[in-house]
Amino acid sequence: MDLGLKGRRAFVASAEGDPGAACAAALAAEGAELLSADQVERADVVVAIAAPSPRGDRDALLTTAAMNDAWRESVAGTAELFQRALPHMKAQRHGRLIVIAPLAAKRETPGADMDNLVSLGLLGLYKTVSGEVGPYDITANAVLWDDQQSDDDPASVRESIAGAVAYLCSEPAAYITGVAIAVDSGRGPEVF
């Protein structure tokens, strides 16, 4: 299937890390030009990635400073990327905004309090943005994953995330917006 990404310009945050490298490779394989952080204003595609937070004792991890840092890096950082890219996307009436976030946004995950906090903020952000930018033929979606799914093959999980991202950035997905796709092998208890 031709995803229609040839010639599109994509910025993938954390393109050297997990799962960013797989996403960058998938978009490049479809013909997208990868941009650096100082070129976000020219991006047709922006993939923002929230790094999973440390897990453990709530009292030790949920300090005010830690929560502020996590919010600033993930939610505020993603909002800034979107704001930088949106003028170009609106002018050309095309764009794709993707958030990759911890699956803790959709389910109770023991010890993942910080992931819950950050992920829910990111889901609120992309969902709000999706309604605002739809008239400009810009989509905003999320891909959710759990970096600690110990019984899964990490390479397969990364490839599944990258495949979901590439599809959501594609021309065939032009009318898919405001959705969160869980990459969890179907094991999640949630209905939606």
Secondary structure, 3 states (H helix, E strand, C coil): CCCCCCCCEEEECCCCCCCHHHHHHHHHHCCCEECCHHHHHHCCEEEEECCCCCCCCHHHHCCHHHHHHHHHHHHHHHHHHHHHHHHHHHHHCCEEEEEEEEHHHCCCCCCCHHHHHHHHHHHHHHHHHHHHHHHHCEEEEEEEECCCCCCCCHHHHHHHHHHHHHHHCCCCCCCCCCCEEEECCCCCCCCC
